[in-house]
Amino acid sequence: SGKTTLVDIILGLLYPNRGNVKNFGIDIKEFLKSWRKKIGYVPQNLSLIDGTVKDNICLGYLEDEIDHELLQKCINFSELNAFINTLPDRIETDVGHLGKKISGGQLQRIGIARALYQNPDILIFDEATNALDINIEDKLIKNLKKFNEDLTIILISHRLSVLKNCDKIFIIEKGQIKFE
């Protein structure tokens, strides 16, 4: 129906056939690199590297660049604490090739923590909570509103329970946006 295409347009990966995407009145094409740095993206099918929980959350950062306070905040807000506390080496536990040693819900929460660690202005979830149980999902969505009060969150979901905490809901049917 066009949800992922819309996300790709917001991310600046695709350009619309008509119109444009503007941020504060400026077309994102004019500052695409800095625009993309403002966005944290959690796709439905997330990939993890063959490394530790910490490596996967702090992807792209060297060990001496890691902000451990921010890392812990991301773990807390993505509801990963209980899971990490069960691991033999806690945050230093290896998740296996493509996250094969963990569940889908744990993988998604690591991906959410990764996106939060980037400290984005805009956070996009493309069906990113579909492997979570309802209680964890509800806690996580409520946590996101507290992570950064200026954070804009775009949630794409088929589950209406996820959308109950949203300020605005748009329904996309057959490539058309309908306002709720």
VMD Tcl script that builds the backbone (N, CA, C; Angstrom):
set m [mol new atoms 540]
animate dup $m
set s [atomselect $m all]
$s set {name element resname resid chain x y z} {
  {N N SER 1 A 0.810 -1.212 0.000}
  {CA C SER 1 A 0.000 0.000 0.000}
  {C C SER 1 A 0.844 1.262 0.000}
  {N N GLY 2 A 2.169 1.129 0.156}
  {CA C GLY 2 A 3.026 2.296 0.024}
  {C C GLY 2 A 3.727 2.752 1.289}
  {N N LYS 3 A 3.576 2.013 2.399}
  {CA C LYS 3 A 4.178 2.445 3.664}
  {C C LYS 3 A 5.701 2.493 3.590}
  {N N THR 4 A 6.313 1.442 3.097}
  {CA C THR 4 A 7.771 1.405 3.021}
  {C C THR 4 A 8.279 2.403 1.989}
  {N N THR 5 A 7.549 2.588 0.919}
  {CA C THR 5 A 7.925 3.603 -0.071}
  {C C THR 5 A 7.905 4.984 0.559}
  {N N LEU 6 A 6.893 5.268 1.372}
  {CA C LEU 6 A 6.823 6.553 2.062}
  {C C LEU 6 A 8.032 6.738 2.981}
  {N N VAL 7 A 8.401 5.698 3.695}
  {CA C VAL 7 A 9.589 5.768 4.564}
  {C C VAL 7 A 10.833 6.038 3.728}
  {N N ASP 8 A 10.965 5.342 2.603}
  {CA C ASP 8 A 12.122 5.555 1.733}
  {C C ASP 8 A 12.182 6.994 1.222}
  {N N ILE 9 A 11.034 7.605 0.988}
  {CA C ILE 9 A 10.991 9.009 0.560}
  {C C ILE 9 A 11.407 9.916 1.712}
  {N N ILE 10 A 10.903 9.649 2.917}
  {CA C ILE 10 A 11.283 10.449 4.089}
  {C C ILE 10 A 12.788 10.333 4.352}
  {N N LEU 11 A 13.327 9.129 4.180}
  {CA C LEU 11 A 14.762 8.908 4.386}
  {C C LEU 11 A 15.616 9.541 3.288}
  {N N GLY 12 A 15.006 9.909 2.185}
  {CA C GLY 12 A 15.755 10.469 1.064}
  {C C GLY 12 A 16.397 9.399 0.205}
  {N N LEU 13 A 15.901 8.169 0.318}
  {CA C LEU 13 A 16.404 7.076 -0.520}
  {C C LEU 13 A 15.701 7.066 -1.877}
  {N N LEU 14 A 14.474 7.538 -1.887}
  {CA C LEU 14 A 13.691 7.705 -3.107}
  {C C LEU 14 A 13.197 9.142 -3.153}
  {N N TYR 15 A 12.952 9.626 -4.354}
  {CA C TYR 15 A 12.391 10.961 -4.509}
  {C C TYR 15 A 10.967 10.823 -5.021}
  {N N PRO 16 A 10.066 11.651 -4.537}
  {CA C PRO 16 A 8.678 11.554 -4.987}
  {C C PRO 16 A 8.548 11.951 -6.457}
  {N N ASN 17 A 7.567 11.356 -7.126}
  {CA C ASN 17 A 7.294 11.705 -8.524}
  {C C ASN 17 A 6.794 13.137 -8.640}
  {N N ARG 18 A 6.030 13.560 -7.643}
  {CA C ARG 18 A 5.513 14.930 -7.595}
  {C C ARG 18 A 5.775 15.477 -6.205}
  {N N GLY 19 A 5.991 16.768 -6.126}
  {CA C GLY 19 A 6.193 17.408 -4.834}
  {C C GLY 19 A 7.588 17.157 -4.286}
  {N N ASN 20 A 7.753 17.459 -3.007}
  {CA C ASN 20 A 9.051 17.256 -2.366}
  {C C ASN 20 A 8.866 17.105 -0.863}
  {N N VAL 21 A 9.927 16.744 -0.201}
  {CA C VAL 21 A 9.931 16.613 1.252}
  {C C VAL 21 A 10.722 17.790 1.790}
  {N N LYS 22 A 10.079 18.549 2.678}
  {CA C LYS 22 A 10.733 19.725 3.227}
  {C C LYS 22 A 10.852 19.619 4.741}
  {N N ASN 23 A 11.926 20.172 5.243}
  {CA C ASN 23 A 12.143 20.303 6.674}
  {C C ASN 23 A 12.338 21.789 6.941}
  {N N PHE 24 A 11.436 22.367 7.719}
  {CA C PHE 24 A 11.449 23.806 7.977}
  {C C PHE 24 A 11.519 24.600 6.679}
  {N N GLY 25 A 10.754 24.142 5.673}
  {CA C GLY 25 A 10.635 24.869 4.422}
  {C C GLY 25 A 11.746 24.632 3.411}
  {N N ILE 26 A 12.721 23.807 3.756}
  {CA C ILE 26 A 13.848 23.559 2.845}
  {C C ILE 26 A 13.772 22.118 2.345}
  {N N ASP 27 A 13.863 21.953 1.038}
  {CA C ASP 27 A 13.835 20.628 0.432}
  {C C ASP 27 A 15.009 19.811 0.970}
  {N N ILE 28 A 14.714 18.575 1.426}
  {CA C ILE 28 A 15.782 17.750 2.017}
  {C C ILE 28 A 16.881 17.402 1.025}
  {N N LYS 29 A 16.601 17.496 -0.283}
  {CA C LYS 29 A 17.632 17.241 -1.297}
  {C C LYS 29 A 18.806 18.205 -1.135}
  {N N GLU 30 A 18.525 19.397 -0.591}
  {CA C GLU 30 A 19.556 20.423 -0.444}
  {C C GLU 30 A 20.513 20.138 0.711}
  {N N PHE 31 A 20.127 19.252 1.633}
  {CA C PHE 31 A 21.004 18.934 2.763}
  {C C PHE 31 A 20.833 17.458 3.153}
  {N N LEU 32 A 20.832 16.616 2.136}
  {CA C LEU 32 A 20.505 15.203 2.295}
  {C C LEU 32 A 21.403 14.480 3.314}
  {N N LYS 33 A 22.705 14.729 3.263}
  {CA C LYS 33 A 23.618 14.032 4.172}
  {C C LYS 33 A 23.308 14.382 5.630}
  {N N SER 34 A 23.134 15.655 5.923}
  {CA C SER 34 A 22.830 16.042 7.309}
  {C C SER 34 A 21.402 15.642 7.688}
  {N N TRP 35 A 20.487 15.599 6.726}
  {CA C TRP 35 A 19.120 15.138 6.978}
  {C C TRP 35 A 19.137 13.691 7.453}
  {N N ARG 36 A 19.874 12.852 6.739}
  {CA C ARG 36 A 19.929 11.430 7.099}
  {C C ARG 36 A 20.555 11.213 8.478}
  {N N LYS 37 A 21.466 12.091 8.885}
  {CA C LYS 37 A 22.082 11.968 10.212}
  {C C LYS 37 A 21.094 12.277 11.324}
  {N N LYS 38 A 20.003 12.951 11.006}
  {CA C LYS 38 A 18.984 13.301 11.998}
  {C C LYS 38 A 18.017 12.149 12.265}
  {N N ILE 39 A 18.104 11.098 11.446}
  {CA C ILE 39 A 17.095 10.043 11.478}
  {C C ILE 39 A 17.659 8.744 12.038}
  {N N GLY 40 A 16.915 8.166 12.977}
  {CA C GLY 40 A 17.169 6.810 13.446}
  {C C GLY 40 A 16.127 5.923 12.800}
  {N N TYR 41 A 16.563 4.835 12.184}
  {CA C TYR 41 A 15.642 3.982 11.423}
  {C C TYR 41 A 15.736 2.552 11.933}
  {N N VAL 42 A 14.583 1.989 12.262}
  {CA C VAL 42 A 14.524 0.594 12.700}
  {C C VAL 42 A 13.606 -0.145 11.735}
  {N N PRO 43 A 14.201 -0.941 10.835}
  {CA C PRO 43 A 13.384 -1.668 9.868}
  {C C PRO 43 A 12.752 -2.913 10.491}
  {N N GLN 44 A 11.806 -3.481 9.784}
  {CA C GLN 44 A 11.154 -4.708 10.233}
  {C C GLN 44 A 12.158 -5.858 10.281}
  {N N ASN 45 A 12.981 -5.968 9.262}
  {CA C ASN 45 A 13.976 -7.036 9.189}
  {C C ASN 45 A 15.356 -6.445 9.428}
  {N N LEU 46 A 15.744 -6.442 10.670}
  {CA C LEU 46 A 16.987 -5.826 11.104}
  {C C LEU 46 A 18.134 -6.828 11.003}
  {N N SER 47 A 19.301 -6.359 10.654}
  {CA C SER 47 A 20.488 -7.208 10.630}
  {C C SER 47 A 21.421 -6.823 11.764}
  {N N LEU 48 A 21.975 -7.827 12.408}
  {CA C LEU 48 A 22.987 -7.605 13.425}
  {C C LEU 48 A 24.313 -8.120 12.906}
  {N N ILE 49 A 25.385 -7.560 13.432}
  {CA C ILE 49 A 26.712 -8.056 13.081}
  {C C ILE 49 A 27.059 -9.204 14.021}
  {N N ASP 50 A 28.022 -9.995 13.642}
  {CA C ASP 50 A 28.509 -11.075 14.488}
  {C C ASP 50 A 29.410 -10.444 15.542}
  {N N GLY 51 A 28.816 -10.066 16.645}
  {CA C GLY 51 A 29.541 -9.391 17.710}
  {C C GLY 51 A 28.715 -9.392 18.979}
  {N N THR 52 A 29.082 -8.546 19.902}
  {CA C THR 52 A 28.410 -8.488 21.198}
  {C C THR 52 A 27.166 -7.608 21.129}
  {N N VAL 53 A 26.401 -7.665 22.196}
  {CA C VAL 53 A 25.245 -6.776 22.309}
  {C C VAL 53 A 25.724 -5.329 22.185}
  {N N LYS 54 A 26.785 -4.992 22.905}
  {CA C LYS 54 A 27.322 -3.620 22.865}
  {C C LYS 54 A 27.780 -3.247 21.462}
  {N N ASP 55 A 28.488 -4.154 20.776}
  {CA C ASP 55 A 28.946 -3.880 19.407}
  {C C ASP 55 A 27.772 -3.530 18.489}
  {N N ASN 56 A 26.662 -4.234 18.679}
  {CA C ASN 56 A 25.501 -4.032 17.817}
  {C C ASN 56 A 24.740 -2.760 18.147}
  {N N ILE 57 A 24.739 -2.356 19.402}
  {CA C ILE 57 A 24.079 -1.098 19.766}
  {C C ILE 57 A 24.940 0.089 19.338}
  {N N CYS 58 A 26.240 -0.021 19.566}
  {CA C CYS 58 A 27.173 1.087 19.284}
  {C C CYS 58 A 27.836 0.919 17.928}
  {N N LEU 59 A 27.131 0.352 16.987}
  {CA C LEU 59 A 27.652 0.073 15.658}
  {C C LEU 59 A 28.245 1.335 15.023}
  {N N GLY 60 A 29.490 1.219 14.575}
  {CA C GLY 60 A 30.149 2.348 13.920}
  {C C GLY 60 A 31.004 3.192 14.847}
  {N N TYR 61 A 30.983 2.888 16.136}
  {CA C TYR 61 A 31.784 3.636 17.106}
  {C C TYR 61 A 32.934 2.778 17.611}
  {N N LEU 62 A 34.097 3.382 17.763}
  {CA C LEU 62 A 35.231 2.702 18.363}
  {C C LEU 62 A 35.017 2.630 19.869}
  {N N GLU 63 A 35.654 1.679 20.521}
  {CA C GLU 63 A 35.482 1.475 21.967}
  {C C GLU 63 A 35.709 2.757 22.769}
  {N N ASP 64 A 36.736 3.506 22.438}
  {CA C ASP 64 A 37.032 4.727 23.213}
  {C C ASP 64 A 36.097 5.889 22.876}
  {N N GLU 65 A 35.242 5.723 21.881}
  {CA C GLU 65 A 34.266 6.753 21.517}
  {C C GLU 65 A 32.898 6.509 22.166}
  {N N ILE 66 A 32.710 5.347 22.762}
  {CA C ILE 66 A 31.405 4.962 23.291}
  {C C ILE 66 A 31.046 5.802 24.520}
  {N N ASP 67 A 29.848 6.362 24.478}
  {CA C ASP 67 A 29.291 7.108 25.607}
  {C C ASP 67 A 28.517 6.090 26.453}
  {N N HIS 68 A 29.120 5.638 27.545}
  {CA C HIS 68 A 28.534 4.565 28.345}
  {C C HIS 68 A 27.248 4.995 29.050}
  {N N GLU 69 A 27.138 6.262 29.372}
  {CA C GLU 69 A 25.901 6.765 29.982}
  {C C GLU 69 A 24.755 6.712 28.968}
  {N N LEU 70 A 25.011 7.159 27.741}
  {CA C LEU 70 A 24.006 7.088 26.687}
  {C C LEU 70 A 23.677 5.634 26.362}
  {N N LEU 71 A 24.680 4.781 26.334}
  {CA C LEU 71 A 24.472 3.358 26.062}
  {C C LEU 71 A 23.504 2.768 27.083}
  {N N GLN 72 A 23.723 3.042 28.359}
  {CA C GLN 72 A 22.846 2.513 29.406}
  {C C GLN 72 A 21.436 3.081 29.273}
  {N N LYS 73 A 21.333 4.356 28.931}
  {CA C LYS 73 A 20.018 4.980 28.721}
  {C C LYS 73 A 19.276 4.271 27.587}
  {N N CYS 74 A 19.977 3.966 26.513}
  {CA C CYS 74 A 19.364 3.282 25.368}
  {C C CYS 74 A 18.915 1.873 25.740}
  {N N ILE 75 A 19.713 1.197 26.539}
  {CA C ILE 75 A 19.355 -0.143 27.019}
  {C C ILE 75 A 18.086 -0.061 27.868}
  {N N ASN 76 A 18.040 0.906 28.773}
  {CA C ASN 76 A 16.871 1.066 29.638}
  {C C ASN 76 A 15.620 1.370 28.831}
  {N N PHE 77 A 15.713 2.325 27.909}
  {CA C PHE 77 A 14.544 2.761 27.164}
  {C C PHE 77 A 14.072 1.740 26.140}
  {N N SER 78 A 14.932 0.825 25.734}
  {CA C SER 78 A 14.518 -0.211 24.780}
  {C C SER 78 A 14.142 -1.511 25.489}
  {N N GLU 79 A 14.006 -1.441 26.816}
  {CA C GLU 79 A 13.562 -2.587 27.613}
  {C C GLU 79 A 14.481 -3.802 27.451}
  {N N LEU 80 A 15.790 -3.557 27.427}
  {CA C LEU 80 A 16.760 -4.637 27.271}
  {C C LEU 80 A 17.404 -5.091 28.584}
  {N N ASN 81 A 17.224 -4.343 29.666}
  {CA C ASN 81 A 17.915 -4.661 30.923}
  {C C ASN 81 A 17.702 -6.093 31.399}
  {N N ALA 82 A 16.456 -6.522 31.498}
  {CA C ALA 82 A 16.163 -7.869 32.014}
  {C C ALA 82 A 16.841 -8.930 31.148}
  {N N PHE 83 A 16.774 -8.760 29.832}
  {CA C PHE 83 A 17.413 -9.710 28.925}
  {C C PHE 83 A 18.932 -9.726 29.131}
  {N N ILE 84 A 19.555 -8.558 29.152}
  {CA C ILE 84 A 21.009 -8.468 29.301}
  {C C ILE 84 A 21.462 -9.083 30.621}
  {N N ASN 85 A 20.674 -8.908 31.668}
  {CA C ASN 85 A 21.038 -9.458 32.974}
  {C C ASN 85 A 21.004 -10.979 33.014}
  {N N THR 86 A 20.365 -11.610 32.039}
  {CA C THR 86 A 20.350 -13.076 31.971}
  {C C THR 86 A 21.525 -13.636 31.171}
  {N N LEU 87 A 22.248 -12.780 30.473}
  {CA C LEU 87 A 23.337 -13.232 29.606}
  {C C LEU 87 A 24.606 -13.516 30.406}
  {N N PRO 88 A 25.376 -14.522 30.001}
  {CA C PRO 88 A 26.579 -14.886 30.756}
  {C C PRO 88 A 27.607 -13.757 30.870}
  {N N ASP 89 A 27.793 -13.008 29.811}
  {CA C ASP 89 A 28.761 -11.904 29.819}
  {C C ASP 89 A 28.062 -10.549 29.685}
  {N N ARG 90 A 26.800 -10.520 30.094}
  {CA C ARG 90 A 25.981 -9.310 30.047}
  {C C ARG 90 A 26.085 -8.631 28.671}
  {N N ILE 91 A 26.442 -7.383 28.636}
  {CA C ILE 91 A 26.475 -6.617 27.389}
  {C C ILE 91 A 27.593 -7.063 26.447}
  {N N GLU 92 A 28.559 -7.796 26.984}
  {CA C GLU 92 A 29.686 -8.296 26.181}
  {C C GLU 92 A 29.404 -9.683 25.601}
  {N N THR 93 A 28.183 -10.179 25.729}
  {CA C THR 93 A 27.813 -11.486 25.197}
  {C C THR 93 A 27.640 -11.398 23.682}
  {N N ASP 94 A 28.188 -12.399 22.994}
  {CA C ASP 94 A 28.091 -12.476 21.541}
  {C C ASP 94 A 26.675 -12.897 21.139}
  {N N VAL 95 A 26.096 -12.211 20.160}
  {CA C VAL 95 A 24.738 -12.515 19.705}
  {C C VAL 95 A 24.716 -13.519 18.555}
  {N N GLY 96 A 25.883 -13.880 18.041}
  {CA C GLY 96 A 25.954 -14.828 16.939}
  {C C GLY 96 A 25.764 -14.161 15.588}
  {N N HIS 97 A 26.084 -14.900 14.549}
  {CA C HIS 97 A 25.956 -14.409 13.180}
  {C C HIS 97 A 24.511 -14.011 12.914}
  {N N LEU 98 A 24.288 -12.751 12.563}
  {CA C LEU 98 A 22.966 -12.191 12.275}
  {C C LEU 98 A 21.997 -12.318 13.456}
  {N N GLY 99 A 22.547 -12.427 14.680}
  {CA C GLY 99 A 21.705 -12.511 15.872}
  {C C GLY 99 A 21.079 -13.870 16.084}
  {N N LYS 100 A 21.700 -14.927 15.562}
  {CA C LYS 100 A 21.133 -16.277 15.628}
  {C C LYS 100 A 20.985 -16.812 17.049}
  {N N LYS 101 A 21.706 -16.232 18.021}
  {CA C LYS 101 A 21.655 -16.730 19.397}
  {C C LYS 101 A 20.572 -16.058 20.244}
  {N N ILE 102 A 19.797 -15.166 19.636}
  {CA C ILE 102 A 18.769 -14.448 20.388}
  {C C ILE 102 A 17.427 -14.504 19.671}
  {N N SER 103 A 16.367 -14.151 20.385}
  {CA C SER 103 A 15.025 -14.185 19.794}
  {C C SER 103 A 14.793 -12.965 18.901}
  {N N GLY 104 A 13.718 -13.033 18.135}
  {CA C GLY 104 A 13.358 -11.913 17.265}
  {C C GLY 104 A 13.049 -10.646 18.044}
  {N N GLY 105 A 12.378 -10.796 19.177}
  {CA C GLY 105 A 12.061 -9.633 20.004}
  {C C GLY 105 A 13.305 -8.995 20.599}
  {N N GLN 106 A 14.252 -9.824 21.023}
  {CA C GLN 106 A 15.519 -9.307 21.563}
  {C C GLN 106 A 16.306 -8.607 20.462}
  {N N LEU 107 A 16.301 -9.190 19.280}
  {CA C LEU 107 A 16.978 -8.589 18.134}
  {C C LEU 107 A 16.377 -7.218 17.828}
  {N N GLN 108 A 15.045 -7.127 17.820}
  {CA C GLN 108 A 14.399 -5.849 17.514}
  {C C GLN 108 A 14.723 -4.804 18.578}
  {N N ARG 109 A 14.768 -5.203 19.844}
  {CA C ARG 109 A 15.078 -4.233 20.897}
  {C C ARG 109 A 16.526 -3.763 20.809}
  {N N ILE 110 A 17.436 -4.638 20.373}
  {CA C ILE 110 A 18.821 -4.201 20.142}
  {C C ILE 110 A 18.848 -3.193 19.005}
  {N N GLY 111 A 18.064 -3.435 17.957}
  {CA C GLY 111 A 17.973 -2.485 16.853}
  {C C GLY 111 A 17.398 -1.149 17.287}
  {N N ILE 112 A 16.434 -1.176 18.170}
  {CA C ILE 112 A 15.849 0.060 18.698}
  {C C ILE 112 A 16.884 0.804 19.531}
  {N N ALA 113 A 17.615 0.073 20.374}
  {CA C ALA 113 A 18.680 0.697 21.176}
  {C C ALA 113 A 19.741 1.300 20.256}
  {N N ARG 114 A 20.057 0.622 19.157}
  {CA C ARG 114 A 21.033 1.138 18.184}
  {C C ARG 114 A 20.561 2.466 17.598}
  {N N ALA 115 A 19.302 2.515 17.199}
  {CA C ALA 115 A 18.756 3.754 16.623}
  {C C ALA 115 A 18.750 4.874 17.662}
  {N N LEU 116 A 18.404 4.562 18.901}
  {CA C LEU 116 A 18.400 5.564 19.964}
  {C C LEU 116 A 19.811 6.056 20.265}
  {N N TYR 117 A 20.795 5.160 20.177}
  {CA C TYR 117 A 22.178 5.530 20.474}
  {C C TYR 117 A 22.677 6.619 19.511}
  {N N GLN 118 A 22.093 6.681 18.334}
  {CA C GLN 118 A 22.463 7.715 17.362}
  {C C GLN 118 A 21.912 9.085 17.772}
  {N N ASN 119 A 21.078 9.078 18.807}
  {CA C ASN 119 A 20.463 10.309 19.338}
  {C C ASN 119 A 19.782 11.118 18.222}
  {N N PRO 120 A 18.841 10.482 17.513}
  {CA C PRO 120 A 18.221 11.137 16.358}
  {C C PRO 120 A 17.195 12.190 16.749}
  {N N ASP 121 A 16.870 13.041 15.795}
  {CA C ASP 121 A 15.764 13.986 15.947}
  {C C ASP 121 A 14.450 13.322 15.520}
  {N N ILE 122 A 14.570 12.372 14.593}
  {CA C ILE 122 A 13.416 11.650 14.060}
  {C C ILE 122 A 13.715 10.161 14.168}
  {N N LEU 123 A 12.775 9.414 14.699}
  {CA C LEU 123 A 12.929 7.966 14.836}
  {C C LEU 123 A 11.822 7.299 14.038}
  {N N ILE 124 A 12.215 6.442 13.103}
  {CA C ILE 124 A 11.243 5.758 12.250}
  {C C ILE 124 A 11.263 4.266 12.560}
  {N N PHE 125 A 10.096 3.743 12.909}
  {CA C PHE 125 A 9.909 2.308 13.135}
  {C C PHE 125 A 9.067 1.767 11.994}
  {N N ASP 126 A 9.647 0.919 11.165}
  {CA C ASP 126 A 8.902 0.278 10.083}
  {C C ASP 126 A 8.569 -1.140 10.532}
  {N N GLU 127 A 7.417 -1.295 11.185}
  {CA C GLU 127 A 6.987 -2.583 11.758}
  {C C GLU 127 A 8.052 -3.121 12.721}
  {N N ALA 128 A 8.735 -2.228 13.410}
  {CA C ALA 128 A 9.892 -2.590 14.231}
  {C C ALA 128 A 9.542 -3.211 15.573}
  {N N THR 129 A 8.273 -3.278 15.926}
  {CA C THR 129 A 7.901 -3.892 17.199}
  {C C THR 129 A 7.057 -5.147 17.005}
  {N N ASN 130 A 6.998 -5.652 15.775}
  {CA C ASN 130 A 6.111 -6.778 15.483}
  {C C ASN 130 A 6.509 -8.089 16.157}
  {N N ALA 131 A 7.771 -8.237 16.588}
  {CA C ALA 131 A 8.198 -9.472 17.252}
  {C C ALA 131 A 8.151 -9.341 18.779}
  {N N LEU 132 A 7.691 -8.205 19.272}
  {CA C LEU 132 A 7.628 -7.988 20.719}
  {C C LEU 132 A 6.265 -8.402 21.252}
  {N N ASP 133 A 6.253 -8.886 22.508}
  {CA C ASP 133 A 4.947 -9.160 23.096}
  {C C ASP 133 A 4.289 -7.819 23.436}
  {N N ILE 134 A 3.005 -7.827 23.601}
  {CA C ILE 134 A 2.217 -6.608 23.761}
  {C C ILE 134 A 2.683 -5.767 24.954}
  {N N ASN 135 A 3.006 -6.414 26.087}
  {CA C ASN 135 A 3.424 -5.667 27.285}
  {C C ASN 135 A 4.746 -4.944 27.072}
  {N N ILE 136 A 5.732 -5.632 26.497}
  {CA C ILE 136 A 7.033 -5.011 26.220}
  {C C ILE 136 A 6.856 -3.890 25.210}
  {N N GLU 137 A 6.071 -4.142 24.191}
  {CA C GLU 137 A 5.820 -3.141 23.157}
  {C C GLU 137 A 5.209 -1.879 23.775}
  {N N ASP 138 A 4.222 -2.040 24.646}
  {CA C ASP 138 A 3.563 -0.902 25.280}
  {C C ASP 138 A 4.548 -0.109 26.143}
  {N N LYS 139 A 5.363 -0.804 26.941}
  {CA C LYS 139 A 6.371 -0.128 27.773}
  {C C LYS 139 A 7.368 0.629 26.905}
  {N N LEU 140 A 7.807 -0.022 25.846}
  {CA C LEU 140 A 8.799 0.582 24.964}
  {C C LEU 140 A 8.264 1.853 24.311}
  {N N ILE 141 A 7.057 1.809 23.810}
  {CA C ILE 141 A 6.462 2.984 23.156}
  {C C ILE 141 A 6.328 4.127 24.166}
  {N N LYS 142 A 5.903 3.823 25.380}
  {CA C LYS 142 A 5.795 4.861 26.415}
  {C C LYS 142 A 7.176 5.408 26.771}
  {N N ASN 143 A 8.200 4.543 26.810}
  {CA C ASN 143 A 9.573 4.981 27.092}
  {C C ASN 143 A 10.080 5.953 26.035}
  {N N LEU 144 A 9.755 5.687 24.784}
  {CA C LEU 144 A 10.255 6.526 23.684}
  {C C LEU 144 A 9.801 7.967 23.830}
  {N N LYS 145 A 8.592 8.155 24.332}
  {CA C LYS 145 A 8.077 9.515 24.517}
  {C C LYS 145 A 8.902 10.262 25.575}
  {N N LYS 146 A 9.554 9.513 26.473}
  {CA C LYS 146 A 10.359 10.122 27.537}
  {C C LYS 146 A 11.837 10.224 27.166}
  {N N PHE 147 A 12.286 9.493 26.165}
  {CA C PHE 147 A 13.702 9.456 25.805}
  {C C PHE 147 A 14.216 10.851 25.485}
  {N N ASN 148 A 13.472 11.537 24.661}
  {CA C ASN 148 A 13.802 12.906 24.271}
  {C C ASN 148 A 12.482 13.555 23.911}
  {N N GLU 149 A 12.069 14.556 24.681}
  {CA C GLU 149 A 10.747 15.145 24.453}
  {C C GLU 149 A 10.620 15.819 23.102}
  {N N ASP 150 A 11.739 16.141 22.438}
  {CA C ASP 150 A 11.688 16.758 21.116}
  {C C ASP 150 A 11.769 15.723 19.988}
  {N N LEU 151 A 11.861 14.448 20.346}
  {CA C LEU 151 A 11.980 13.380 19.358}
  {C C LEU 151 A 10.669 13.207 18.601}
  {N N THR 152 A 10.752 13.220 17.280}
  {CA C THR 152 A 9.606 12.920 16.426}
  {C C THR 152 A 9.674 11.440 16.109}
  {N N ILE 153 A 8.589 10.731 16.373}
  {CA C ILE 153 A 8.551 9.285 16.151}
  {C C ILE 153 A 7.521 8.979 15.072}
  {N N ILE 154 A 7.965 8.244 14.074}
  {CA C ILE 154 A 7.069 7.776 13.021}
  {C C ILE 154 A 6.966 6.265 13.176}
  {N N LEU 155 A 5.767 5.794 13.510}
  {CA C LEU 155 A 5.529 4.362 13.711}
  {C C LEU 155 A 4.697 3.824 12.561}
  {N N ILE 156 A 5.196 2.772 11.958}
  {CA C ILE 156 A 4.412 2.084 10.940}
  {C C ILE 156 A 4.063 0.735 11.534}
  {N N SER 157 A 2.775 0.468 11.631}
  {CA C SER 157 A 2.352 -0.773 12.263}
  {C C SER 157 A 0.973 -1.180 11.775}
  {N N HIS 158 A 0.753 -2.482 11.755}
  {CA C HIS 158 A -0.577 -3.017 11.489}
  {C C HIS 158 A -1.340 -3.180 12.802}
  {N N ARG 159 A -0.607 -3.173 13.917}
  {CA C ARG 159 A -1.227 -3.338 15.236}
  {C C ARG 159 A -1.758 -1.999 15.730}
  {N N LEU 160 A -3.046 -1.912 15.899}
  {CA C LEU 160 A -3.644 -0.665 16.362}
  {C C LEU 160 A -3.230 -0.346 17.795}
  {N N SER 161 A -2.893 -1.357 18.596}
  {CA C SER 161 A -2.470 -1.127 19.979}
  {C C SER 161 A -1.208 -0.270 20.039}
  {N N VAL 162 A -0.344 -0.371 19.044}
  {CA C VAL 162 A 0.881 0.433 18.991}
  {C C VAL 162 A 0.538 1.900 18.758}
  {N N LEU 163 A -0.480 2.135 17.985}
  {CA C LEU 163 A -0.818 3.488 17.554}
  {C C LEU 163 A -1.599 4.289 18.593}
  {N N LYS 164 A -2.062 3.633 19.661}
  {CA C LYS 164 A -2.883 4.336 20.657}
  {C C LYS 164 A -2.134 5.467 21.355}
  {N N ASN 165 A -0.808 5.411 21.366}
  {CA C ASN 165 A -0.013 6.455 22.007}
  {C C ASN 165 A 0.422 7.558 21.046}
  {N N CYS 166 A -0.031 7.477 19.810}
  {CA C CYS 166 A 0.382 8.453 18.795}
  {C C CYS 166 A -0.493 9.701 18.829}
  {N N ASP 167 A 0.125 10.839 18.515}
  {CA C ASP 167 A -0.607 12.104 18.449}
  {C C ASP 167 A -1.437 12.202 17.172}
  {N N LYS 168 A -0.884 11.701 16.068}
  {CA C LYS 168 A -1.574 11.731 14.776}
  {C C LYS 168 A -1.459 10.363 14.129}
  {N N ILE 169 A -2.525 9.947 13.485}
  {CA C ILE 169 A -2.539 8.657 12.796}
  {C C ILE 169 A -2.912 8.903 11.338}
  {N N PHE 170 A -2.095 8.335 10.452}
  {CA C PHE 170 A -2.362 8.393 9.019}
  {C C PHE 170 A -2.554 6.963 8.551}
  {N N ILE 171 A -3.567 6.731 7.779}
  {CA C ILE 171 A -3.826 5.407 7.230}
  {C C ILE 171 A -3.464 5.454 5.756}
  {N N ILE 172 A -2.679 4.469 5.327}
  {CA C ILE 172 A -2.296 4.399 3.917}
  {C C ILE 172 A -2.999 3.205 3.297}
  {N N GLU 173 A -3.812 3.500 2.297}
  {CA C GLU 173 A -4.524 2.459 1.566}
  {C C GLU 173 A -4.347 2.693 0.077}
  {N N LYS 174 A -3.887 1.678 -0.601}
  {CA C LYS 174 A -3.727 1.738 -2.062}
  {C C LYS 174 A -2.922 2.955 -2.486}
  {N N GLY 175 A -1.859 3.240 -1.736}
  {CA C GLY 175 A -0.959 4.337 -2.093}
  {C C GLY 175 A -1.460 5.719 -1.739}
  {N N GLN 176 A -2.592 5.822 -1.057}
  {CA C GLN 176 A -3.167 7.107 -0.687}
  {C C GLN 176 A -3.135 7.271 0.839}
  {N N ILE 177 A -2.791 8.468 1.292}
  {CA C ILE 177 A -2.778 8.759 2.728}
  {C C ILE 177 A -4.153 9.286 3.121}
  {N N LYS 178 A -4.699 8.659 4.151}
  {CA C LYS 178 A -5.985 9.110 4.706}
  {C C LYS 178 A -5.739 9.553 6.134}
  {N N PHE 179 A -6.248 10.692 6.484}
  {CA C PHE 179 A -6.050 11.237 7.822}
  {C C PHE 179 A -7.110 10.684 8.761}
  {N N GLU 180 A -6.682 10.252 9.927}
  {CA C GLU 180 A -7.591 9.689 10.936}
  {C C GLU 180 A -8.142 10.801 11.793}
}
mol reanalyze $m
mol bondsrecalc $m
mol representation Tube
mol addrep $m
